[in-house]
Amino acid sequence: MNEPPAPVTIAFRIPGKWLHPGELIQRLPAGCRLTPETLTLPDGTAIGFGAMGADDQFAQIFRSSCREPATADELATVDAYTVNVFLSGPGGSLEAARTMMRAGAVLVRAGGAGVFIDNCALAHGGENWIAMTEDAGPDALSFAFVSIVRGQTDVWTMGMHALGLREVLMKRADVEKGGFDIVEVIRYLAASEKPIDDGHVIADLDGPRFQAFAEASASERKGSPIYNPFGRLRLVSLREIAETN
């Protein structure tokens, strides 16, 4: 009997220039409450809270991880940040990810420069984060939470577990030479009401077709924010399958 996937925790780091906890509390939007361990949203949802002083590495990590350029003011705040706020809460579904987006937006509105997501190693400037939070659709969620990593031979996603989905793995040649858009696959998976499972075929109307093979995630990542307990889908072109049979 297969064990159910382990629970997913979404983890954020939000840099700001707050001088003391009282300043952060004063700048929180109406209806929000803060204790040393919990941020409570207006609807009563409790999000894990923590904070740590600045170090000499995070500012550069944030800058180099931005999916889209942050504003000059946001980057100035990152460069001079005094506190890194940590938020953590349940993931594993689109609705859970939306809740965490709203929690991140609370801290941005209170002076945070933007949001760094540990689950996918992506950063977003505050203005971009607010825009994605207000959109809250599948495209905005996948853009916020899912990064694309290019290795020597493969291309794969990181962060799909935040949305309750498997990662996607493809050959790099299928993306770069075959013209198959992995971004469209991510968007399709995030928007689909019917999950793609082992053996399903994904087709581009004007291009190649792929069969999905379900696999477990790499065991060495267990315990880290990037570990996906749902596993991954390896997409193999039907042409390649035919050639090897």
MDAnalysis code that builds the backbone (N, CA, C; Angstrom):
import MDAnalysis as mda
import numpy as np

u = mda.Universe.empty(735, n_residues=245, atom_resindex=np.repeat(np.arange(245), 3), trajectory=True)
u.add_TopologyAttr("name", ["N", "CA", "C"] * 245)
u.add_TopologyAttr("resid", np.arange(1, 246))
u.add_TopologyAttr("resname", ["MET", "ASN", "GLU", "PRO", "PRO", "ALA", "PRO", "VAL", "THR", "ILE", "ALA", "PHE", "ARG", "ILE", "PRO", "GLY", "LYS", "TRP", "LEU", "HIS", "PRO", "GLY", "GLU", "LEU", "ILE", "GLN", "ARG", "LEU", "PRO", "ALA", "GLY", "CYS", "ARG", "LEU", "THR", "PRO", "GLU", "THR", "LEU", "THR", "LEU", "PRO", "ASP", "GLY", "THR", "ALA", "ILE", "GLY", "PHE", "GLY", "ALA", "MET", "GLY", "ALA", "ASP", "ASP", "GLN", "PHE", "ALA", "GLN", "ILE", "PHE", "ARG", "SER", "SER", "CYS", "ARG", "GLU", "PRO", "ALA", "THR", "ALA", "ASP", "GLU", "LEU", "ALA", "THR", "VAL", "ASP", "ALA", "TYR", "THR", "VAL", "ASN", "VAL", "PHE", "LEU", "SER", "GLY", "PRO", "GLY", "GLY", "SER", "LEU", "GLU", "ALA", "ALA", "ARG", "THR", "MET", "MET", "ARG", "ALA", "GLY", "ALA", "VAL", "LEU", "VAL", "ARG", "ALA", "GLY", "GLY", "ALA", "GLY", "VAL", "PHE", "ILE", "ASP", "ASN", "CYS", "ALA", "LEU", "ALA", "HIS", "GLY", "GLY", "GLU", "ASN", "TRP", "ILE", "ALA", "MET", "THR", "GLU", "ASP", "ALA", "GLY", "PRO", "ASP", "ALA", "LEU", "SER", "PHE", "ALA", "PHE", "VAL", "SER", "ILE", "VAL", "ARG", "GLY", "GLN", "THR", "ASP", "VAL", "TRP", "THR", "MET", "GLY", "MET", "HIS", "ALA", "LEU", "GLY", "LEU", "ARG", "GLU", "VAL", "LEU", "MET", "LYS", "ARG", "ALA", "ASP", "VAL", "GLU", "LYS", "GLY", "GLY", "PHE", "ASP", "ILE", "VAL", "GLU", "VAL", "ILE", "ARG", "TYR", "LEU", "ALA", "ALA", "SER", "GLU", "LYS", "PRO", "ILE", "ASP", "ASP", "GLY", "HIS", "VAL", "ILE", "ALA", "ASP", "LEU", "ASP", "GLY", "PRO", "ARG", "PHE", "GLN", "ALA", "PHE", "ALA", "GLU", "ALA", "SER", "ALA", "SER", "GLU", "ARG", "LYS", "GLY", "SER", "PRO", "ILE", "TYR", "ASN", "PRO", "PHE", "GLY", "ARG", "LEU", "ARG", "LEU", "VAL", "SER", "LEU", "ARG", "GLU", "ILE", "ALA", "GLU", "THR", "ASN"])
u.atoms.positions = np.array([
    [0.845, -1.197, 0.000],
    [0.000, 0.000, 0.000],
    [0.875, 1.239, 0.000],
    [0.635, 2.166, -0.924],
    [1.443, 3.372, -1.022],
    [1.145, 4.315, 0.132],
    [2.202, 4.901, 0.691],
    [2.016, 5.882, 1.751],
    [1.588, 7.211, 1.135],
    [0.739, 7.990, 1.829],
    [0.352, 9.304, 1.304],
    [1.561, 10.234, 1.291],
    [1.592, 11.208, 0.378],
    [2.716, 12.138, 0.333],
    [2.876, 12.888, 1.651],
    [4.099, 13.203, 1.990],
    [4.361, 13.990, 3.191],
    [3.777, 15.389, 3.026],
    [3.388, 16.028, 4.127],
    [2.841, 17.380, 4.018],
    [3.879, 18.361, 3.482],
    [3.392, 19.376, 2.791],
    [4.254, 20.395, 2.196],
    [4.199, 21.662, 3.049],
    [5.354, 22.237, 3.325],
    [5.438, 23.527, 4.002],
    [6.023, 24.553, 3.041],
    [5.318, 25.657, 2.847],
    [5.822, 26.766, 2.035],
    [6.580, 27.710, 2.960],
    [7.780, 28.113, 2.541],
    [8.636, 28.949, 3.377],
    [9.086, 30.187, 2.615],
    [8.876, 31.362, 3.231],
    [9.263, 32.650, 2.644],
    [10.330, 33.324, 3.500],
    [11.149, 34.139, 2.826],
    [12.029, 35.094, 3.513],
    [11.753, 36.468, 2.928],
    [11.490, 37.438, 3.797],
    [11.067, 38.774, 3.368],
    [11.966, 39.809, 4.040],
    [12.878, 40.437, 3.292],
    [13.786, 41.412, 3.896],
    [13.134, 42.787, 4.049],
    [13.455, 43.463, 5.145],
    [12.943, 44.810, 5.381],
    [13.890, 45.605, 6.256],
    [13.575, 46.876, 6.431],
    [14.431, 47.779, 7.214],
    [13.749, 48.202, 8.512],
    [12.960, 47.322, 9.096],
    [12.289, 47.638, 10.360],
    [13.324, 47.783, 11.477],
    [13.177, 48.828, 12.270],
    [14.133, 49.087, 13.334],
    [13.847, 48.263, 14.584],
    [12.574, 47.906, 14.783],
    [12.194, 47.120, 15.965],
    [10.831, 46.478, 15.682],
    [10.441, 45.456, 16.446],
    [9.164, 44.779, 16.182],
    [7.967, 45.705, 16.208],
    [8.009, 46.716, 17.066],
    [6.889, 47.642, 17.157],
    [6.629, 48.364, 15.852],
    [7.695, 48.694, 15.117],
    [7.516, 49.385, 13.835],
    [6.801, 48.485, 12.844],
    [7.176, 47.202, 12.813],
    [6.505, 46.257, 11.919],
    [5.032, 46.110, 12.299],
    [4.754, 45.983, 13.575],
    [3.370, 45.831, 14.030],
    [2.538, 47.051, 13.641],
    [3.095, 48.239, 13.800],
    [2.375, 49.465, 13.478],
    [2.044, 49.566, 11.991],
    [2.864, 48.944, 11.151],
    [2.686, 49.071, 9.700],
    [1.847, 47.936, 9.102],
    [1.426, 46.988, 9.921],
    [0.601, 45.892, 9.402],
    [-0.744, 46.411, 8.915],
    [-1.275, 45.842, 7.825],
    [-2.614, 46.218, 7.365],
    [-3.664, 45.934, 8.436],
    [-4.789, 46.628, 8.349],
    [-5.870, 46.464, 9.330],
    [-6.327, 45.010, 9.387],
    [-6.597, 44.543, 10.593],
    [-7.113, 43.194, 10.782],
    [-6.052, 42.135, 10.983],
    [-4.774, 42.486, 10.820],
    [-3.680, 41.529, 11.005],
    [-3.097, 41.665, 12.410],
    [-2.652, 40.545, 12.951],
    [-2.057, 40.542, 14.284],
    [-0.731, 39.787, 14.237],
    [0.191, 40.210, 15.097],
    [1.516, 39.600, 15.099],
    [1.953, 39.287, 16.514],
    [2.459, 38.047, 16.700],
    [3.106, 37.648, 17.950],
    [4.511, 37.192, 17.585],
    [5.360, 36.889, 18.557],
    [6.716, 36.425, 18.220],
    [6.748, 35.155, 17.371],
    [5.635, 34.407, 17.299],
    [5.642, 33.140, 16.558],
    [4.582, 33.047, 15.475],
    [3.640, 34.006, 15.406],
    [2.511, 33.844, 14.504],
    [2.085, 35.173, 13.890],
    [1.832, 35.136, 12.587],
    [1.146, 36.224, 11.889],
    [-0.276, 35.742, 11.629],
    [-1.261, 36.485, 12.103],
    [-2.659, 36.116, 11.910],
    [-3.282, 37.055, 10.877],
    [-3.847, 36.467, 9.827],
    [-4.462, 37.241, 8.759],
    [-5.867, 37.679, 9.173],
    [-6.451, 38.633, 8.454],
    [-7.780, 39.122, 8.829],
    [-8.851, 38.049, 8.913],
    [-8.706, 36.952, 8.128],
    [-9.710, 35.885, 8.175],
    [-9.452, 34.882, 9.301],
    [-8.434, 35.146, 10.136],
    [-8.123, 34.277, 11.256],
    [-7.080, 33.219, 10.973],
    [-6.600, 33.108, 9.735],
    [-5.575, 32.121, 9.390],
    [-4.257, 32.467, 10.075],
    [-3.654, 31.498, 10.742],
    [-2.386, 31.694, 11.446],
    [-1.233, 31.182, 10.591],
    [-0.221, 32.019, 10.401],
    [0.970, 31.697, 9.613],
    [2.182, 31.747, 10.537],
    [3.058, 30.752, 10.417],
    [4.264, 30.743, 11.227],
    [5.134, 31.960, 10.947],
    [5.666, 32.580, 12.007],
    [6.456, 33.815, 11.891],
    [7.765, 33.666, 12.650],
    [8.812, 34.257, 12.096],
    [10.101, 34.342, 12.761],
    [10.903, 35.471, 12.145],
    [12.031, 35.802, 12.730],
    [12.850, 36.894, 12.204],
    [14.301, 36.673, 12.587],
    [15.182, 37.206, 11.735],
    [16.628, 37.110, 11.971],
    [17.293, 38.367, 11.435],
    [18.374, 38.751, 12.062],
    [19.117, 39.919, 11.614],
    [19.787, 39.696, 10.269],
    [20.232, 40.782, 9.653],
    [20.853, 40.731, 8.326],
    [22.191, 39.996, 8.363],
    [22.530, 39.386, 7.198],
    [23.861, 38.813, 7.021],
    [24.479, 39.429, 5.774],
    [25.648, 38.951, 5.375],
    [26.351, 39.560, 4.249],
    [26.159, 38.794, 2.948],
    [25.180, 37.866, 2.897],
    [24.983, 37.050, 1.699],
    [23.588, 37.171, 1.088],
    [22.564, 37.350, 1.927],
    [21.190, 37.233, 1.426],
    [20.836, 38.282, 0.385],
    [21.343, 39.508, 0.544],
    [20.993, 40.563, -0.412],
    [21.379, 40.154, -1.836],
    [22.553, 39.583, -2.011],
    [22.984, 39.157, -3.339],
    [22.181, 37.954, -3.813],
    [21.855, 37.059, -2.896],
    [21.024, 35.905, -3.259],
    [19.672, 36.380, -3.773],
    [19.062, 37.328, -3.069],
    [17.759, 37.856, -3.491],
    [17.869, 38.485, -4.880],
    [18.866, 39.339, -5.069],
    [19.041, 40.020, -6.361],
    [19.181, 39.023, -7.511],
    [20.011, 38.003, -7.316],
    [20.297, 37.061, -8.397],
    [19.156, 36.085, -8.636],
    [18.175, 36.036, -7.719],
    [17.081, 35.073, -7.825],
    [15.788, 35.694, -8.346],
    [15.778, 36.987, -8.636],
    [14.552, 37.656, -9.072],
    [14.116, 37.147, -10.451],
    [12.889, 36.694, -10.542],
    [12.350, 36.235, -11.830],
    [12.159, 37.404, -12.781],
    [11.685, 38.534, -12.266],
    [11.579, 39.778, -13.021],
    [12.294, 40.856, -12.226],
    [12.776, 41.908, -12.888],
    [13.516, 42.948, -12.156],
    [12.672, 43.576, -11.054],
    [13.269, 43.711, -9.882],
    [12.643, 44.474, -8.805],
    [12.898, 45.959, -9.055],
    [12.132, 46.821, -8.384],
    [12.321, 48.257, -8.572],
    [13.599, 48.711, -7.864],
    [14.065, 49.898, -8.238],
    [15.276, 50.436, -7.616],
    [15.087, 50.608, -6.114],
    [13.904, 51.075, -5.693],
    [13.646, 51.254, -4.258],
    [13.642, 49.913, -3.534],
    [13.062, 48.895, -4.167],
    [13.038, 47.577, -3.545],
    [14.436, 47.022, -3.374],
    [15.260, 47.164, -4.401],
    [16.630, 46.666, -4.310],
    [17.450, 47.458, -3.299],
    [17.170, 48.755, -3.176],
    [17.861, 49.554, -2.166],
    [17.507, 49.057, -0.762],
    [16.250, 48.687, -0.557],
    [15.844, 48.131, 0.733],
    [16.516, 46.789, 0.979],
    [16.585, 45.952, -0.066],
    [17.265, 44.654, 0.079],
    [18.725, 44.863, 0.462],
    [19.393, 45.785, -0.202],
    [20.817, 46.007, 0.056],
    [21.074, 46.514, 1.477],
    [20.100, 47.235, 2.029],
    [20.292, 47.820, 3.355],
    [19.388, 47.171, 4.404],
    [18.875, 45.973, 4.122],
    [17.903, 45.367, 5.030],
    [18.524, 45.101, 6.399],
    [17.693, 45.187, 7.420],
    [18.145, 44.952, 8.792],
    [17.574, 43.663, 9.375],
    [16.425, 43.231, 8.806],
    [15.733, 42.059, 9.342],
    [15.226, 41.193, 8.198],
    [15.381, 39.894, 8.334],
    [14.775, 38.927, 7.426],
    [13.610, 38.279, 8.171],
    [12.403, 38.509, 7.677],
    [11.226, 37.891, 8.286],
    [10.978, 36.547, 7.633],
    [10.696, 35.527, 8.427],
    [10.381, 34.193, 7.925],
    [8.894, 33.927, 8.104],
    [8.249, 33.475, 7.043],
    [6.866, 33.029, 7.111],
    [6.817, 31.579, 6.660],
    [6.024, 30.760, 7.333],
    [5.876, 29.367, 6.924],
    [4.444, 28.918, 7.163],
    [3.940, 28.106, 6.230],
    [2.584, 27.609, 6.353],
    [2.354, 26.452, 5.403],
    [1.203, 25.808, 5.514],
    [0.917, 24.648, 4.670],
    [0.867, 25.008, 3.192],
    [1.379, 24.079, 2.368],
    [1.240, 24.174, 0.921],
    [0.573, 22.917, 0.416],
    [0.794, 22.610, -0.857],
    [0.261, 21.370, -1.388],
    [-1.041, 21.504, -2.136],
    [-1.499, 22.741, -2.378],
    [-2.694, 22.976, -3.179],
    [-2.665, 24.422, -3.655],
    [-3.438, 24.731, -4.683],
    [-3.496, 26.101, -5.165],
    [-4.058, 27.032, -4.093],
    [-5.067, 26.573, -3.362],
    [-5.667, 27.431, -2.345],
    [-4.688, 27.712, -1.211],
    [-3.921, 26.689, -0.810],
    [-2.917, 26.903, 0.233],
    [-1.851, 27.887, -0.239],
    [-1.437, 27.779, -1.497],
    [-0.446, 28.705, -2.044],
    [-0.999, 30.126, -2.085],
    [-2.294, 30.265, -2.413],
    [-2.917, 31.602, -2.418],
    [-2.887, 32.216, -1.010],
    [-3.157, 31.395, -0.013],
    [-3.132, 31.895, 1.357],
    [-1.744, 32.402, 1.724],
    [-0.717, 31.655, 1.341],
    [0.643, 32.098, 1.632],
    [1.009, 33.345, 0.833],
    [0.480, 33.463, -0.380],
    [0.719, 34.688, -1.151],
    [0.144, 35.888, -0.409],
    [-1.059, 35.730, 0.138],
    [-1.674, 36.834, 0.879],
    [-0.844, 37.188, 2.121],
    [-0.301, 36.162, 2.784],
    [0.531, 36.419, 3.961],
    [1.788, 37.188, 3.574],
    [2.409, 36.789, 2.460],
    [3.582, 37.521, 1.994],
    [3.242, 38.959, 1.653],
    [2.069, 39.177, 1.048],
    [1.646, 40.522, 0.670],
    [1.452, 41.412, 1.899],
    [1.004, 40.818, 3.006],
    [0.860, 41.585, 4.245],
    [2.196, 42.178, 4.662],
    [3.253, 41.365, 4.620],
    [4.577, 41.860, 5.020],
    [5.141, 42.850, 4.018],
    [4.853, 42.662, 2.729],
    [5.297, 43.623, 1.725],
    [4.630, 44.975, 1.964],
    [3.326, 44.945, 2.223],
    [2.605, 46.206, 2.486],
    [3.084, 46.870, 3.770],
    [3.683, 46.078, 4.653],
    [4.206, 46.622, 5.904],
    [5.658, 47.069, 5.783],
    [6.202, 47.049, 4.566],
    [7.560, 47.540, 4.356],
    [8.556, 46.543, 3.831],
    [8.150, 45.288, 3.613],
    [9.068, 44.307, 3.055],
    [9.414, 44.611, 1.613],
    [10.659, 44.326, 1.233],
    [11.116, 44.652, -0.119],
    [10.594, 43.679, -1.165],
    [10.259, 42.461, -0.758],
    [9.835, 41.430, -1.690],
    [9.846, 40.092, -0.976],
    [9.671, 39.029, -1.744],
    [9.536, 37.693, -1.168],
    [10.503, 36.734, -1.846],
    [11.314, 36.049, -1.055],
    [12.149, 34.957, -1.535],
    [11.494, 33.661, -1.077],
    [11.300, 32.710, -2.021],
    [10.626, 31.454, -1.725],
    [11.665, 30.340, -1.633],
    [11.789, 29.732, -0.473],
    [12.773, 28.662, -0.287],
    [12.447, 27.429, -1.126],
    [11.168, 27.175, -1.406],
    [10.761, 25.965, -2.119],
    [11.200, 25.931, -3.574],
    [11.476, 27.082, -4.162],
    [11.859, 27.125, -5.579],
    [13.055, 28.020, -5.838],
    [13.590, 28.671, -4.788],
    [14.747, 29.566, -4.907],
    [14.481, 30.718, -5.878],
    [13.239, 31.209, -5.894],
    [12.881, 32.379, -6.679],
    [12.602, 33.553, -5.748],
    [12.908, 34.764, -6.234],
    [12.580, 35.986, -5.507],
    [11.709, 36.868, -6.391],
    [10.846, 37.639, -5.737],
    [9.974, 38.564, -6.445],
    [9.961, 39.890, -5.690],
    [10.149, 40.995, -6.409],
    [10.026, 42.308, -5.803],
    [8.614, 42.536, -5.299],
    [8.474, 43.466, -4.368],
    [7.189, 43.690, -3.720],
    [6.057, 44.046, -4.668],
    [6.309, 44.943, -5.624],
    [5.252, 45.328, -6.556],
    [4.781, 44.135, -7.377],
    [5.719, 43.328, -7.853],
    [5.350, 42.138, -8.614],
    [4.572, 41.160, -7.739],
    [4.972, 41.037, -6.479],
    [4.283, 40.107, -5.577],
    [2.834, 40.538, -5.336],
    [2.634, 41.817, -5.110],
    [1.278, 42.318, -4.894],
    [0.422, 42.068, -6.135],
    [0.979, 42.303, -7.307],
    [0.226, 42.084, -8.549],
    [-0.165, 40.614, -8.695],
    [0.752, 39.696, -8.406],
    [0.435, 38.269, -8.511],
    [-0.599, 37.860, -7.467],
    [-0.499, 38.435, -6.267],
    [-1.460, 38.117, -5.216],
    [-2.855, 38.574, -5.601],
    [-2.961, 39.755, -6.177],
    [-4.268, 40.276, -6.576],
    [-4.841, 39.491, -7.753],
    [-3.979, 38.978, -8.632],
    [-4.436, 38.129, -9.735],
    [-4.926, 36.792, -9.186],
    [-4.048, 36.078, -8.482],
    [-4.359, 34.828, -7.772],
    [-4.795, 33.683, -8.672],
    [-4.643, 33.824, -10.013],
    [-5.010, 32.753, -10.919],
    [-3.913, 31.714, -11.044],
    [-4.192, 30.594, -11.719],
    [-3.183, 29.538, -11.867],
    [-1.897, 30.022, -12.532],
    [-1.999, 30.907, -13.529],
    [-0.792, 31.410, -14.180],
    [0.063, 32.211, -13.203],
    [-0.589, 33.061, -12.408],
    [0.152, 33.867, -11.439],
    [0.802, 32.980, -10.380],
    [0.090, 31.963, -9.935],
    [0.637, 31.062, -8.923],
    [1.824, 30.276, -9.458],
    [1.705, 29.742, -10.664],
    [2.821, 28.979, -11.220],
    [4.014, 29.881, -11.505],
    [3.755, 31.117, -11.935],
    [4.849, 32.057, -12.184],
    [5.569, 32.391, -10.883],
    [4.807, 32.510, -9.789],
    [5.404, 32.861, -8.500],
    [6.198, 31.714, -7.896],
    [5.656, 30.494, -7.960],
    [6.178, 29.397, -7.158],
    [7.031, 28.377, -7.905],
    [7.070, 28.423, -9.229],
    [7.742, 27.354, -9.977],
    [8.911, 27.921, -10.774],
    [10.098, 27.435, -10.496],
    [11.281, 27.815, -11.265],
    [11.616, 26.719, -12.264],
    [12.390, 27.079, -13.276],
    [12.823, 26.143, -14.309],
    [14.343, 26.066, -14.269],
    [14.851, 24.853, -14.142],
    [16.290, 24.637, -14.019],
    [16.785, 23.922, -15.274],
    [17.857, 24.422, -15.839],
    [18.443, 23.827, -17.046],
    [19.780, 23.178, -16.707],
    [19.830, 21.849, -16.836],
    [21.069, 21.126, -16.661],
    [21.731, 20.893, -18.004],
    [22.759, 20.081, -18.026],
    [23.473, 19.833, -19.282],
    [22.605, 19.099, -20.294],
    [21.805, 18.158, -19.817],
    [20.993, 17.360, -20.745],
    [19.497, 17.463, -20.486],
    [19.103, 17.885, -19.294],
    [17.690, 17.913, -18.933],
    [17.244, 19.305, -18.505],
    [15.940, 19.508, -18.542],
    [15.293, 20.701, -18.004],
    [14.232, 20.214, -17.028],
    [14.149, 20.834, -15.852],
    [13.168, 20.393, -14.884],
    [12.633, 21.570, -14.069],
    [11.501, 21.329, -13.441],
    [10.887, 22.355, -12.611],
    [11.277, 22.167, -11.150],
    [11.070, 23.219, -10.372],
    [11.304, 23.166, -8.936],
    [10.263, 24.062, -8.263],
    [9.503, 23.495, -7.356],
    [8.497, 24.266, -6.632],
    [7.062, 23.868, -6.909],
    [6.845, 22.890, -7.794],
    [5.479, 22.484, -8.136],
    [4.734, 21.941, -6.915],
    [5.467, 21.396, -5.933],
    [4.801, 20.837, -4.750],
    [4.052, 21.893, -3.952],
    [4.472, 23.149, -4.052],
    [3.731, 24.215, -3.379],
    [2.286, 24.258, -3.854],
    [2.059, 23.866, -5.113],
    [0.732, 23.865, -5.717],
    [0.065, 22.493, -5.651],
    [0.747, 21.512, -5.076],
    [0.196, 20.168, -4.982],
    [0.428, 19.325, -6.219],
    [1.448, 19.649, -6.996],
    [1.689, 18.984, -8.274],
    [3.077, 18.342, -8.323],
    [3.212, 17.349, -9.207],
    [4.526, 16.752, -9.450],
    [5.406, 17.727, -10.234],
    [6.728, 17.549, -10.082],
    [7.658, 18.293, -10.921],
    [7.611, 17.736, -12.347],
    [8.141, 18.493, -13.283],
    [8.200, 18.079, -14.688],
    [9.662, 18.003, -15.102],
    [10.029, 16.923, -15.784],
    [11.394, 16.711, -16.257],
    [11.349, 16.381, -17.744],
    [12.180, 17.052, -18.542],
    [12.241, 16.810, -19.981],
    [13.689, 16.853, -20.431],
    [13.944, 16.298, -21.603],
    [15.256, 16.464, -22.216],
    [15.397, 17.904, -22.713],
    [16.574, 18.459, -22.499],
    [16.815, 19.836, -22.905],
    [16.650, 20.013, -24.412],
    [17.045, 19.009, -25.181],
    [16.932, 19.103, -26.638],
    [15.477, 19.211, -27.080],
    [14.561, 18.579, -26.345],
    [13.147, 18.654, -26.709],
    [12.603, 20.063, -26.532],
    [13.182, 20.798, -25.586],
    [12.746, 22.168, -25.338],
    [13.431, 23.139, -26.290],
    [14.763, 23.014, -26.439],
    [15.524, 24.005, -27.188],
    [15.520, 23.743, -28.694],
    [15.566, 22.466, -29.081],
    [15.591, 22.149, -30.509],
    [14.217, 21.696, -31.009],
    [13.495, 20.992, -30.148],
    [12.175, 20.516, -30.550],
    [11.092, 21.562, -30.462],
    [11.380, 22.650, -29.719],
    [10.428, 23.740, -29.642],
    [9.241, 23.490, -28.728],
    [9.330, 22.489, -27.860],
    [8.225, 22.207, -26.947],
    [8.367, 23.110, -25.728],
    [7.316, 23.837, -25.382],
    [7.388, 24.867, -24.343],
    [7.044, 24.279, -22.974],
    [8.042, 24.129, -22.122],
    [7.808, 23.586, -20.796],
    [6.959, 24.538, -19.957],
    [7.034, 25.845, -20.250],
    [6.207, 26.821, -19.521],
    [4.725, 26.536, -19.743],
    [4.371, 26.188, -20.977],
    [2.974, 25.872, -21.269],
    [2.527, 24.612, -20.532],
    [3.452, 23.660, -20.362],
    [3.129, 22.450, -19.599],
    [2.834, 22.817, -18.145],
    [3.670, 23.670, -17.581],
    [3.461, 24.098, -16.194],
    [2.114, 24.792, -16.052],
    [1.812, 25.691, -16.959],
    [0.549, 26.431, -16.895],
    [-0.642, 25.482, -17.062],
    [-0.501, 24.516, -17.942],
    [-1.578, 23.549, -18.162],
    [-1.826, 22.716, -16.906],
    [-0.748, 22.245, -16.283],
    [-0.896, 21.441, -15.079],
    [-1.544, 22.242, -13.952],
    [-1.143, 23.512, -13.814],
    [-1.682, 24.347, -12.738],
    [-3.155, 24.669, -12.950],
    [-3.570, 24.770, -14.205],
    [-4.947, 25.164, -14.504],
    [-5.888, 23.982, -14.664],
    [-5.339, 22.779, -14.840],
    [-6.165, 21.617, -15.157],
    [-6.896, 21.086, -13.933],
    [-8.174, 20.746, -14.118],
    [-8.949, 20.134, -13.045],
    [-8.724, 18.618, -12.998],
    [-8.166, 18.054, -14.073],
    [-7.885, 16.631, -14.132],
    [-6.376, 16.426, -14.125],
    [-5.825, 15.833, -13.066],
    [-4.365, 15.678, -12.984],
    [-3.824, 14.751, -14.063],
    [-2.648, 15.091, -14.561],
    [-1.946, 14.225, -15.504],
    [-1.188, 13.181, -14.703],
    [-1.365, 11.916, -15.078],
    [-0.760, 10.837, -14.303],
    [0.106, 9.964, -15.199],
    [0.626, 8.900, -14.623],
    [1.513, 7.987, -15.329],
    [0.833, 7.445, -16.587],
    [1.517, 7.569, -17.735],
    [1.012, 7.050, -18.991],
    [0.229, 8.035, -19.823],
    [-0.160, 9.178, -19.259],
    [-0.917, 10.170, -20.020],
    [-0.058, 10.756, -21.137],
    [-0.706, 11.165, -22.203],
    [-0.026, 11.764, -23.350],
    [-0.320, 13.258, -23.380],
    [0.734, 14.051, -23.533],
    [0.613, 15.500, -23.678],
    [1.008, 15.842, -25.102],
    [0.134, 16.552, -25.796],
    [0.382, 16.829, -27.215],
    [0.324, 18.313, -27.501],
    [1.227, 18.776, -28.338],
    [1.185, 20.107, -28.926],
    [0.482, 19.955, -30.276],
    [-0.575, 20.689, -30.492],
    [-1.352, 20.534, -31.721],
    [-0.501, 20.708, -32.967],
    [0.518, 21.543, -32.867],
    [1.368, 21.815, -34.035],
    [2.765, 21.237, -33.882],
    [2.940, 20.326, -32.931],
    [4.294, 19.851, -32.702],
    [4.333, 18.457, -32.128],
    [5.366, 18.175, -31.322],
    [5.601, 16.811, -30.819],
    [4.611, 16.403, -29.739],
    [4.563, 15.098, -29.490],
    [3.724, 14.529, -28.450],
    [4.616, 13.791, -27.456],
    [4.211, 13.829, -26.173],
    [5.017, 13.238, -25.115],
    [4.152, 12.354, -24.231],
    [4.775, 11.297, -23.713],
    [4.113, 10.458, -22.736],
    [4.721, 10.725, -21.367],
    [3.857, 10.799, -20.353],
    [4.302, 11.093, -18.993],
    [4.568, 9.806, -18.225],
    [5.711, 9.754, -17.555],
    [6.079, 8.614, -16.713],
    [6.303, 9.123, -15.292],
    [5.510, 8.619, -14.342],
    [5.620, 9.056, -12.956],
    [6.849, 8.445, -12.298],
    [7.601, 9.266, -11.564],
    [8.798, 8.827, -10.852],
    [8.816, 9.432, -9.453],
    [9.566, 8.833, -8.566],
    [9.774, 9.410, -7.238],
    [10.785, 10.548, -7.326],
    [10.685, 11.474, -6.408],
    [11.680, 12.535, -6.325],
    [12.992, 11.992, -5.781],
    [14.062, 12.714, -6.053],
    [15.381, 12.301, -5.564],
    [15.380, 12.245, -4.035],
    [15.752, 11.106, -3.485],
    [15.656, 10.904, -2.036],
    [16.603, 11.812, -1.256],
    [17.709, 12.242, -1.875],
    [18.663, 13.073, -1.144],
    [18.115, 14.461, -0.827],
    [17.006, 14.829, -1.457],
    [16.408, 16.133, -1.178],
    [15.396, 16.091, -0.035],
    [15.104, 14.911, 0.485],
    [14.143, 14.811, 1.581],
    [14.584, 15.681, 2.749],
    [13.617, 16.363, 3.343],
    [13.917, 17.231, 4.465],
    [14.255, 18.648, 4.074],
    [14.442, 18.907, 2.777],
    [14.740, 20.262, 2.316],
    [13.477, 20.904, 1.759],
    [13.415, 22.237, 1.708],
    [12.219, 22.914, 1.192],
    [11.925, 22.587, -0.265],
    [12.931, 22.178, -1.040],
    [12.707, 21.916, -2.457],
    [12.241, 20.495, -2.737],
    [12.197, 19.636, -1.714],
    [11.781, 18.252, -1.935],
    [10.297, 18.180, -2.267],
    [9.976, 17.484, -3.349],
    [8.593, 17.330, -3.772],
    [8.090, 15.933, -3.398],
    [7.212, 15.816, -2.394],
    [6.754, 14.496, -1.971],
    [5.813, 13.827, -2.973],
    [5.319, 14.607, -3.940],
    [4.413, 14.038, -4.942],
    [5.174, 13.353, -6.077],
    [6.491, 13.567, -6.155],
    [7.295, 12.961, -7.208],
    [7.410, 13.863, -8.423],
    [7.662, 13.250, -9.564],
    [7.828, 14.036, -10.789],
    [7.288, 13.267, -11.981],
    [7.060, 13.993, -13.061],
    [6.636, 13.412, -14.330],
    [7.751, 13.599, -15.347],
    [8.283, 12.503, -15.830],
    [9.274, 12.569, -16.909],
    [8.518, 12.526, -18.240],
    [8.687, 13.554, -19.064],
    [8.017, 13.613, -20.356],
    [8.971, 13.102, -21.433],
    [8.577, 12.012, -22.092],
    [9.404, 11.383, -23.125],
    [8.648, 11.464, -24.442],
    [9.337, 11.939, -25.482],
    [8.669, 12.077, -26.779],
    [8.254, 10.719, -27.324],
    [7.080, 10.669, -27.943],
    [6.609, 9.412, -28.508],
    [7.525, 8.945, -29.643],
    [8.165, 9.874, -30.311],
    [9.127, 9.500, -31.350],
    [10.283, 8.726, -30.753],
    [10.781, 9.202, -29.620],
    [11.896, 8.512, -28.949],
    [11.456, 7.131, -28.477],
    [10.232, 7.040, -27.960],
    [9.729, 5.748, -27.500],
    [9.650, 4.766, -28.678],
    [9.137, 5.262, -29.801],
    [9.019, 4.392, -30.992],
    [10.368, 3.937, -31.485],
    [11.364, 4.818, -31.414],
    [12.693, 4.487, -31.921],
    [13.406, 3.464, -31.045],
    [13.058, 3.427, -29.755],
    [13.735, 2.503, -28.846],
    [13.029, 1.161, -28.737],
    [11.828, 1.058, -29.307],
    [11.087, -0.217, -29.267],
    [11.378, -1.069, -30.487],
])
